Amino acid sequence: MSRVSMLAAAIALGMVPCARAQTPYKPASAPRYGASPASHADSLYRAGNYAAAAEAYEPLTRSSPDSARYWAQLGISLHETGKYQGALAAYRRSLALTRSPTIVYNVAAAHARLDERDSAFAWLDSSLAAGFAQPATLDGDHDFDDVRADPRYALVIAKMRAAREPCVARAESHQFDFWVGEWNVATPAGQPVGHSVVQKILGQCVILENWTDGQGGEGKSLNAYNAQLKMWQQFWTDQYGSVTEYRESEWVGTSLRLTAHVGAAQVRMTFTPVDSNTVRQVGERSTDGGKTWAPSFDLYYHRKA
């Protein structure tokens, strides 16, 4: 596979970004007049001429042994030409200088190519711990073709997916899912007041509300479970410039109650699932620090058929 991970490595280490491509060997060309050895090596690397790039980076690692970039580029170039033992040595020199998650991943890939499975999976776990959570990259990487049948491979993929999208498995992030859907909104008497499309976005971490009132006015809210504060929060804004931040919330039975401070007053909304096709939203306002509350609106969301 192309070392798709090389682009991330280049960014992390300040390298010249270049995705790997399968290119035939090209003889090393002489540096252009006035080009430095580093820029010459980088141009070979960018062109996918990895055999020549390895030859160009090797003296750079001798003259600048404390450059994590040169060691990483050398390792990548050797890896791309099938010299996995040499690549491992260069990767480890790079990692001793800068702990790049992508280079940790590349160490795992080199061990997989050498059929050193225990080492490959140990380094995959290390790459995940270092922050490499790219299950699609791993799944498409031919370096790991010979180890995919190993039960440990499925576990690594599952851990990467969980790290990349933690909200998928986090129960709290789904507590408010009863509000997700397309809704016609009306008063308790059945008077239409608008409609709303409520969606899960950003890896199921966020609920996006798209509200349109009866006069065509639009508003949106972002709703998310704050794992640090252990509560749901909402940020609301609309085309009229209104902004309300519901920074506090609590569960009252099956109802989610969100509270915001607006000037000297407090406002709160309570969402209650009436049934699978109906959600009630009640708004209240307090001007005495929450001792008493006066109703401000009472709405019913009816799911569109």
Rosetta blueprint (number, residue, H / E / L):
1 M L
2 S L
3 R L
4 V L
5 S H
6 M H
7 L H
8 A H
9 A H
10 A H
11 I H
12 A H
13 L H
14 G L
15 M L
16 V L
17 P L
18 C L
19 A L
20 R L
21 A L
22 Q L
23 T L
24 P L
25 Y L
26 K L
27 P L
28 A L
29 S L
30 A L
31 P L
32 R L
33 Y L
34 G L
35 A L
36 S L
37 P H
38 A H
39 S H
40 H H
41 A H
42 D H
43 S H
44 L H
45 Y H
46 R H
47 A L
48 G L
49 N L
50 Y H
51 A H
52 A H
53 A H
54 A H
55 E H
56 A H
57 Y H
58 E H
59 P H
60 L H
61 T H
62 R H
63 S H
64 S L
65 P L
66 D L
67 S L
68 A H
69 R H
70 Y H
71 W H
72 A H
73 Q H
74 L H
75 G H
76 I H
77 S H
78 L H
79 H H
80 E H
81 T L
82 G L
83 K L
84 Y H
85 Q H
86 G H
87 A H
88 L H
89 A H
90 A H
91 Y H
92 R H
93 R H
94 S H
95 L H
96 A H
97 L H
98 T L
99 R L
100 S L
101 P H
102 T H
103 I H
104 V H
105 Y H
106 N H
107 V H
108 A H
109 A H
110 A H
111 H H
112 A H
113 R H
114 L L
115 D L
116 E L
117 R H
118 D H
119 S H
120 A H
121 F H
122 A H
123 W H
124 L H
125 D H
126 S H
127 S H
128 L H
129 A H
130 A H
131 G L
132 F L
133 A L
134 Q L
135 P H
136 A H
137 T H
138 L H
139 D H
140 G L
141 D L
142 H H
143 D H
144 F H
145 D H
146 D H
147 V H
148 R L
149 A L
150 D L
151 P H
152 R H
153 Y H
154 A H
155 L H
156 V H
157 I H
158 A H
159 K H
160 M H
161 R H
162 A H
163 A H
164 R H
165 E L
166 P H
167 C H
168 V H
169 A H
170 R L
171 A H
172 E H
173 S H
174 H H
175 Q L
176 F L
177 D H
178 F H
179 W H
180 V L
181 G E
182 E E
183 W E
184 N E
185 V E
186 A E
187 T L
188 P L
189 A L
190 G L
191 Q L
192 P E
193 V E
194 G E
195 H E
196 S E
197 V E
198 V E
199 Q E
200 K E
201 I E
202 L L
203 G L
204 Q L
205 C L
206 V E
207 I E
208 L E
209 E E
210 N E
211 W E
212 T E
213 D E
214 G L
215 Q L
216 G L
217 G L
218 E E
219 G E
220 K E
221 S E
222 L E
223 N E
224 A E
225 Y E
226 N E
227 A L
228 Q L
229 L L
230 K L
231 M E
232 W E
233 Q E
234 Q E
235 F E
236 W E
237 T E
238 D E
239 Q L
240 Y L
241 G L
242 S L
243 V E
244 T E
245 E E
246 Y E
247 R L
248 E E
249 S E
250 E E
251 W E
252 V E
253 G L
254 T L
255 S E
256 L E
257 R E
258 L E
259 T E
260 A E
261 H E
262 V E
263 G L
264 A L
265 A E
266 Q E
267 V E
268 R E
269 M E
270 T E
271 F E
272 T E
273 P E
274 V E
275 D E
276 S L
277 N L
278 T E
279 V E
280 R E
281 Q E
282 V E
283 G E
284 E E
285 R E
286 S E
287 T L
288 D L
289 G L
290 G L
291 K L
292 T L
293 W L
294 A E
295 P E
296 S E
297 F E
298 D E
299 L E
300 Y E
301 Y E
302 H E
303 R E
304 K L
305 A L
